[in-house]
C-alpha cells in the first residue's frame, strides 16, 4: 500500500504559523501577513489529537525529510507537492519505545528472531526497541556486540539498540565501553533458563557501578537476590512463587539502592513486581538517589492465581504476585511514581512451555499498548488521560532515561516516528494475529481497547490495517548520549 492510498489531494498554498496574539494586536495586519513563517512539508497529518505528551486536539503534524517540522492547531495548507492524511480523529503519539525486549538473536532464534520480533513490535505501535543481552553467546564482550549488530542490521522493522551484559569476569570490557555504544549494562542478580551469568556480590556490583557512573552510563537490574531463592525446580505451579519468593526481590532492590547512593550510578530496576519494591524506590528517589523503575504488563493484569489456575504459560521471572501488588503498581502508574513501562517480550515455543520443566517468559510487545490502555480505562481514566500516560511511560520517559536523541516527543526537530491509536476500537486478541515467531499470546481471548491503526517510521507509513506496509526492514541502529543522573 502506497502513501497515496491514504492521502488527499494537496492544496496549493504554504504552511505558515500564526504570530503570537500580542504581535497581531500591535503590528498592522499587512505586516504580520507578510512576515508569516513558512515551513515546507512533505506530509501533513490532520484531524487528530496529538500527544505532546498532553493531548492537543484538532492538531496538525507536518513532516519533512523524516523529521517533525510542525505540530500545532493552525491549519497548514502545504505546497502542491505536500501529501495530506486525514487521521479521522484518532490519537497520534510519539513512536513508542520498548526498552525491554528479548528478540533472542543470536543463538535462540527458534524462539524468536529480529525479523518476527520487530514485526510484532511494529504491530504494537513500537518504533524503537532495546534488546536484552542474554543470548547465545551472551553480549558481554565488545566483539559479541559488534557481531550481533552486524547480524541484525538489515533484519529489523523498527529502530533498535542493545543492552550489554555484566558478568563476574568482564569489568575490563565494561571499562572500554563508550556511553553511545549501548543502552545500559544489564545485571542479572538471579538466573533463569536464558540467564546463566548472575552477579550479586555487593562489592563487585559496587565496583561496576562506579565505573558506569564515571562514564555517565546506566545500569539496568533484574533484581532478585540469588542466595534467597530456593531453586527446588518445582514441578507444579503451586511451588514456583515460593521458590522465587518476594523477599529475594526486596533484598535485591535494597542492595541496588545502596549501591546507587554510594556511587551516584543511575540504576534502573526492571519488572518491579511487589508493593515493597515500589515503595523502596519511590522513597529513594525522594532523597535524590538516582534509582528508577519499570513495570511490565503481566505484573499489572495477572496474579499468582492465574499461574495456579491456568498453568505454566504464566510462568515469569520474577513471578506473578498478588492482587494487592498489582493494584499498587497501577496506582503508582496513575499517580506518576513509576518511570517506564516495558513489555519484557520473552518468547518461548509452545513445545517448551508445555514441557515438564518450562522456561519463564512470554511474548508481549505486540499487545502491550492495548493492554495498558485498557487497564487505564478500566480504572476510570478517560481515553485522553490514558493515552497521555502511555506517551509518557512508553515514549518520553524511556527516551529521557536512556538518553536517546531525537525520540520520545511530538515536537519540531524530532524524528517522525509516530503511533496512531484508535481509542474507541475494541478487538479480541488471538494467536493467529500474533506476528511473533512463537505464534501464541498470553492475551488470547481477551477483549482489548485501543487498537494500533497506523505506524510511521521516519515519516513513512510502515504499518496500517494490520499489515506491514514495507517489504524490506527499514529500522536503524540508534545511539545514546552520556547521562549524568538527570532522572
Phi, psi and omega in degrees: 000134184264161176302325181297338178294335181261341194274148171271168176296127181299155178251131187282087177200198181235157176274127181219157181247126181296136178296160177302153183303321182300316180293323180295328180283330185272314187275150175299150183301320183297332184288308184286340174291323179289330186264014180299146183271129179261141177229110180284131182231146172277329188213139175231127172263137181219171181061052181217167168256117180265140181252115193240023004271348177290153185292133176240097184288161179052045186268158172237138179235117179259138184232137176219129177052041176079006183236148177289123181258337184198138169223123181183186183252357175282140184284115177267123182278334180078189178250181180297336182267352185285132174269144180240139175234123175280115183275001172055044174066022177280170178269134175244120181248156169301143182312134185287147180242117176258106186274009186212083175232155174238094181272001165071359176266129006265165165090341180236035188289351175288338179275315184198161172215172186296324181296307182290319180298319180287331173293319176298320178299313181300317179295339177264012178079009181271126181251348177219134177235150172243116191265139183281158191265002185274073179243191177232106000285160177289156182269080183236005174227157178295327178295317178295322178297314181297319180295319178297317180298322177293325181292318190263358191297337179244018185250345191262131175276353178231164176292153188211152171217173186229147168269157182244145186264132170271129173241182180280001186227008190240033178297328178295323175295319179298320181297333183269352178291150172251153184302328182280352186285318189222160178291320182193174166255122187264135178245127168258106178282347174217151184260168170205196192300328181247013178226092185270334186264103181256148177225116180222004176288126187299313184294322178293316177297324178297317179295315180298318180295324177297320177297314182293321179299320180294332180270353186070036181249159186260145172248125173255145192225127163276105193262086166223127185278109187309315183299342180268356178278143184281323179059045179269358181051058184305135180271357180229146179303332184297338182261355189290313181295327177294323177297318180250065191291160188293330182292340174293321177290318181296316179298319180296319179295319177301317178299313185290328174296318177298319180292319177297319179296319183286324188256339187078009180287134174289119182240129183244115180273118181271162183032059172299128191237347185237158176300320183293318178301312181300318181296319179298316183291318178298317179295319180296317179298324180295339178265005178086009178282129186281070177235138182227174183214155177241148167239157180237152184306317182303323179286348178267323190250348177239163176225176178299339177295326177294320177298317182294321185277323192249347173098197195290347174303334184263016177281122180230165172224112359296159184287166172297145185249211187265169175299323180296318178299313181299316179298322179296316180295320176300315181300317180292328174295313184293325182270355171096013184271342175278155184259315181216162169244136173230160181275332193050045177299108187222075187288149167227158179290159177299323178298317179295317181290336179269002183283173181287340177229074188286147177283160177275138176130160181202157174289167180178355184293327182288324186269346193307307187296322180289324177296314181291317178301315179299318180297320177295316179297318179298337181260018169096001178281149174277167184303321180295318178297317181297314181293325178296320178292323176296316177300325180288307189278337184245011177213292185299309184292316176300321179297320179289315184296315182268004177052061179261109183292141175081000183243160168098355182216149167268091183205155181303133179094347179273158180298142181274058170264117189228143175244123182255120185245133171266103190290336185259002178279142172238149178209158178255123180286140176225160176299326183294334180279348186287129175274342181301148180298331181287340173058040169211158181224137176291344182262007180305131181093348180275141173271123185241148177258154176078094184253136176289119183262328186201148177225135175249137173237118184053041175081005181246137176291118181243350177211132177198144176055040177066021182229135171292128189262002180235135182288323182248143178299140181237010179293149181238151173291135178260162175242170186231148176266157176295141180243144182233053174057050183267355184271000000 
